[in-house]
Amino acid sequence: MPLMLQRFLPITVPLEAGSIFHSSYYRITHDRSIATIVTVYDCIYERYRFGLPKVIHMLQKKAALRAADGIICISMNTQRDMETYYPWTATKPVKVIPLAVDKNFHPLEKGLDLNELPGEYKELKVLKYILYVGERVFHKNFSIAVETVAAIPGVTLVLAGGGKISRHETSMLERLIPGRYRIFCRVSLLELNYLYNNAFCLLYPSKYEGFGLPILEAMQSGCPVVAMRSSSIPEVCGNVGLLADEDSPDAFVSLINRLEDVGYRCNVVAAGLEWARRFSWEKVTQETLDFYQEVAHLKWPRKSLPEIENVT
C-alpha cells in the first residue's frame, strides 16, 4: 500500500503491552494494552477547508481523538478550538505543550561573512526589507502583506518559503510593488536565519495559527515581529510583539512605522530575545515525558513508566 494512504490507517506494527504510542498525525492502534497519545496542532481544516479533504481529515482526527488516552495541544487556542469542534475531548486528559524552534536561529555578528550564502542574498544587506515567511493560503492574509508594503515607500518585501509563487501572486506583486519584492521559495536554516537577522521586521498577518513558529524564530533571531492579535498568536508573542487588532494594511503600517524609532526598535528586539528563551525543546521534551507518566498512571494505576530525571 502506498505510504500516502498508510498515514490514514491504524498502525499494524506489534507493540509490547504497556507501551505508549504517540501519534504526531492522528494515527492510532486498536491494541487497548497500548496507551495512545495524540498531538493536535490546529483546526485549520475545520475552519478553512471544504469538500472531501475536510471530511477525510475530520473523520481521521475524530477517530484518533476518541481512541486517545491523552491529548497534547500546542497552544491554549488549539485546545479551545479542539473542544469547540470535538466537545467530548474536554473529558480526556489534555496537556498544552508549546513548541520551540531550532537553536540555529540566533542573532548574527554584524560582520557576517556572506560567502556561505548564495549570491542573491548579498543584495539584501543594503536593502530595507520586510520579511514574510511561509505559505500564502487564504487565512495567511498574504494580499494584506503586499498592500502593507505598498503603503510604505522605499521598502522591499522579501518572501521566504511557501512554495512556488503563483501567476496570480506574481501579478499582484507586479501591480502593487513592482521591483520591490524578492522571492526565496526554498531556504535553508542558515539562509532563513540571515533573512530574519537583516529584516526590518517580520510581517505575520495570518488570522489563524495553531502556534506560529516563524514568530518565535524571528524573536530568537533578533527580529521585531508585527502580527495579528488573533488565535494563538498572542500566546506566542507574549507582550513583546506588535499586534494589530484588525487585518488591514493601515493597522500594520502604523505598527511598522513605530519601529522607525531606533531606541524603541532596540527595546522590542531585546524583549523578543528574552521572551524566546522561555521556549526550548528540552522543556518540550520534559513536559511530554511528564504527560506520558500522567497518562500511564491513569490507564494503569498500579504501573508507571520509569522516572526520567534528566533530558538532553
Secondary structure by P-SEA (a helix, b strand, c coil): ccccccccccccccccccbbbbbccccccccccbbbbbbbcccccccccccaaaaaaaaaaaaaaaaccbbbbccaaaaaaaaaacccccccbbbbbbbbbbccccccccccccccccaaaaaacccbbbbbbcccccccaaaaaaaaaaacccbbbbbcccccccaaaaaaaaacccccccccccccaaaaaaaaaaccbbbbccccccccaaaaaaaaabbbbbbbccccccccccccccccccccaaaaaaaaaaacaaaaaaaaaaaaaaaaccccaaaaaaaaaaaaaaaaaaaccccccccccccc
